[in-house]
């Protein structure tokens, strides 16, 4: 009786070990496969389209022209990156104050809309390598003589900023009476009508708007701070981030980035 029982127990042990080995192998392969195919990059390439959240109200970076066509530096950069990826861009115009929320709820795959890389934003989303550097500038009406130093003179003053921007944070830190707007277009309109005493925005944006609209504004002081802008992704999309960084570096290395930058700003703003 002992021998059959021993054989039976031995067979059970062998089967258990085999099952464990099979389970371990499956888990390992599944992990490697998941790592290789994780995220949305494979889906983007399969459908041949990448959905891009963009504000569309931030000239010269991204805005609609007189024919209601979306144009700008961001658009040219996105078009070149997606071309090199072998996919087509599908732009999803979204108000700035809800643009991160749209990414988090997966209304689009990335945001390419001049978003500054900040530690606060990195708590919610991820960023590629910076694709340009810029700075914040205070603009006032040409006849304004009260504000000479933005770091000292805007305390208590009505300062217009686009909501949810690093400009809003800076104005608040300096004690300004902050007035929030949906876009920079609206801040400049109210500055022209003297509903606010100043506007803080990107230096290139302000300078371009003054030139195009013929506003009688002037810049005050130097740049208040500098920002690095990145392409924004949901967290854990490492494959997609690596792909975009690869194409961005390729553009910078072969001169395409410089051509696009000089087209909009007359200089390389990387």
C-alpha positions in Angstrom: 0.0 0.0 0.0 2.9 2.4 0.7 4.3 2.3 -2.8 1.2 3.4 -4.7 0.6 6.2 -2.1 4.2 7.3 -2.5 3.9 7.3 -6.3 0.6 9.2 -6.1 2.2 11.8 -3.8 5.2 12.2 -6.0 3.1 12.7 -9.1 1.1 15.4 -7.2 4.3 17.2 -6.3 5.6 17.1 -9.8 2.3 18.5 -11.1 2.3 21.3 -8.5 5.9 22.3 -9.4 5.1 22.2 -13.1 2.0 24.4 -12.5 4.1 26.9 -10.4 6.8 27.0 -13.2 4.1 27.6 -15.8 2.5 30.3 -13.8 5.8 32.0 -13.2 6.7 31.9 -16.9 3.3 33.3 -17.9 3.5 36.1 -15.4 7.0 37.0 -16.5 6.1 37.0 -20.2 2.9 38.9 -19.5 4.9 41.5 -17.6 7.4 41.9 -20.5 4.6 42.0 -23.0 2.7 44.6 -21.0 5.9 46.7 -20.6 6.5 46.5 -24.4 2.9 47.2 -25.4 1.9 49.4 -22.5 0.2 52.7 -23.0 -1.5 54.1 -26.0 1.3 54.4 -28.5 0.4 51.1 -30.2 -3.2 52.2 -30.5 -2.2 55.6 -31.9 0.0 53.9 -34.6 -2.7 51.3 -35.4 -5.4 53.9 -36.0 -2.9 56.3 -37.6 -4.2 59.3 -35.6 -3.1 61.1 -32.5 -5.6 63.4 -30.7 -4.1 66.6 -29.5 -5.6 69.0 -27.0 -4.8 72.6 -27.9 -6.2 76.0 -26.7 -6.3 77.8 -30.0 -6.3 81.3 -28.4 -2.6 81.9 -27.8 -1.0 83.7 -30.8 1.6 83.2 -32.1 1.8 79.7 -30.6 -1.6 78.4 -31.4 -4.6 80.4 -32.8 -7.2 80.5 -35.5 -6.6 82.8 -38.5 -9.1 84.8 -40.4 -10.1 81.7 -42.3 -10.8 79.8 -39.1 -7.7 77.7 -39.7 -5.6 76.6 -36.7 -2.1 77.9 -37.1 1.0 78.8 -35.0 4.3 77.6 -33.7 2.7 74.8 -31.6 0.8 73.6 -34.6 3.8 73.5 -36.9 5.8 71.6 -34.2 2.9 69.1 -33.8 2.5 68.6 -37.5 6.2 67.8 -37.9 6.3 65.4 -34.9 3.3 63.5 -36.0 4.5 63.3 -39.6 7.7 61.7 -38.4 5.7 59.3 -36.2 3.7 58.3 -39.3 0.4 59.5 -37.9 -2.0 62.3 -38.5 -2.9 65.0 -35.9 -6.5 65.5 -34.8 -6.7 68.8 -32.9 -9.2 69.2 -30.2 -9.5 72.9 -29.3 -10.1 73.2 -25.5 -10.4 76.2 -23.1 -7.2 76.5 -21.1 -8.9 76.1 -17.7 -10.2 72.7 -18.6 -7.4 71.4 -20.8 -5.6 69.2 -18.2 -9.0 67.8 -17.2 -9.6 66.8 -20.8 -6.3 64.9 -20.9 -7.0 63.1 -17.6 -10.4 62.0 -18.9 -8.7 60.9 -22.2 -10.5 63.2 -24.5 -7.2 63.4 -26.3 -3.8 61.6 -26.1 -1.5 64.6 -25.5 -1.6 68.4 -25.0 0.6 70.5 -27.2 -0.3 74.0 -26.2 2.6 75.8 -24.7 2.2 74.3 -21.3 4.9 75.3 -18.8 6.4 72.4 -16.9 5.8 73.0 -13.2 6.1 70.8 -10.1 2.4 71.3 -9.3 1.3 70.1 -12.8 3.7 67.1 -12.6 1.6 65.8 -9.6 -1.2 65.1 -12.2 0.5 64.7 -15.6 3.8 64.0 -17.2 5.9 66.0 -19.7 8.2 65.4 -22.5 11.6 67.1 -22.8 11.1 70.9 -23.1 10.4 72.0 -26.6 11.0 75.7 -26.0 11.9 78.2 -23.3 10.2 81.5 -22.7 9.6 84.2 -20.1 6.8 86.2 -18.4 6.5 89.9 -19.2 4.3 92.7 -17.7 2.6 94.9 -20.2 0.8 98.2 -19.4 -0.8 101.1 -21.4 1.7 103.4 -22.9 0.6 106.3 -20.7 0.9 104.4 -17.5 3.6 106.0 -15.2 2.6 104.3 -12.0 4.1 100.9 -12.7 7.9 101.0 -13.3 9.0 97.8 -11.5 6.7 94.8 -11.8 8.2 93.2 -8.8 7.4 96.2 -6.5 4.7 98.2 -8.2 1.8 95.8 -9.0 0.8 95.2 -5.4 -2.9 96.1 -5.1 -3.1 96.9 -8.8 -5.6 95.2 -11.1 -3.6 92.8 -13.2 -5.1 90.6 -15.9 -3.9 87.0 -16.4 -5.2 83.9 -18.2 -6.6 81.6 -15.6 -4.6 78.5 -14.5 -1.3 79.9 -15.8 2.1 80.5 -14.1 1.4 84.2 -14.8 -1.6 84.0 -12.4 0.5 82.4 -9.7 3.2 85.1 -10.1 0.7 88.0 -9.9 -0.8 86.5 -6.8 2.6 86.1 -5.1 3.3 89.8 -5.8 0.1 90.9 -4.2 -1.8 92.1 -7.3 -5.5 92.3 -7.5 -5.7 89.4 -9.9 -8.4 89.5 -12.6 -8.8 86.1 -14.4 -9.6 85.6 -18.0 -10.2 82.7 -20.3 -7.5 83.8 -22.7 -4.8 86.4 -23.4 -6.9 87.9 -26.2 -9.4 88.9 -23.5 -6.8 90.3 -21.1 -5.4 92.6 -23.8 -8.9 93.8 -24.8 -9.6 94.8 -21.2 -6.1 96.4 -20.9 -7.0 98.5 -24.0 -10.2 99.5 -22.4 -8.4 100.3 -19.1 -10.4 97.8 -17.1 -7.1 96.4 -15.8 -3.8 98.3 -15.2 -1.5 95.6 -16.6 -1.3 92.2 -18.1 1.2 89.5 -17.4 1.8 87.0 -20.2 4.4 85.4 -22.3 6.8 88.0 -23.8 6.5 86.7 -27.3 2.7 86.5 -27.1 2.4 90.0 -25.9 4.8 91.5 -28.4 3.1 89.7 -31.3 -0.4 90.8 -30.1 0.7 94.5 -29.8 2.2 94.4 -33.3 -0.8 92.6 -34.9 -3.6 94.6 -33.1 -1.8 97.9 -33.0 -2.2 98.3 -29.2 -0.5 101.2 -27.6 1.1 99.1 -24.9 4.6 98.9 -23.5 6.6 96.3 -21.6 7.8 97.1 -18.1 11.0 95.8 -16.7 12.7 92.6 -17.7 11.3 89.1 -17.8 9.7 88.2 -14.4 10.6 84.6 -14.7 11.4 81.9 -17.3 9.5 78.8 -18.2 10.2 75.6 -20.0 7.3 74.4 -22.1 6.7 70.7 -22.6 4.3 68.4 -24.4 1.9 67.0 -21.8 0.9 63.3 -21.4 -0.9 61.2 -18.9 1.3 59.5 -16.4 2.9 56.1 -17.2 2.8 56.7 -21.0 6.6 56.0 -21.2 6.5 54.5 -24.7 4.7 57.5 -26.1 6.9 60.0 -24.3 10.1 58.3 -25.6 8.7 58.4 -29.2 7.8 62.1 -29.0 11.2 62.9 -27.4 13.0 61.0 -30.2 11.2 62.9 -33.0 11.7 66.2 -31.2 15.4 65.6 -30.9 15.6 64.6 -34.5 13.9 67.9 -35.5 16.3 69.9 -33.4 19.3 68.0 -34.8 18.5 68.3 -38.5 17.6 72.0 -38.4 13.8 71.6 -38.9 13.0 73.0 -35.5 15.1 76.1 -36.1 13.3 76.8 -39.3 9.9 76.6 -37.6 11.1 78.8 -34.7 12.6 81.4 -37.0 9.4 81.5 -39.0 7.4 82.6 -36.0 9.9 84.5 -33.8 12.9 85.3 -35.9 15.1 83.2 -33.7 15.6 79.8 -32.2 13.6 79.6 -28.9 14.6 76.1 -27.9 
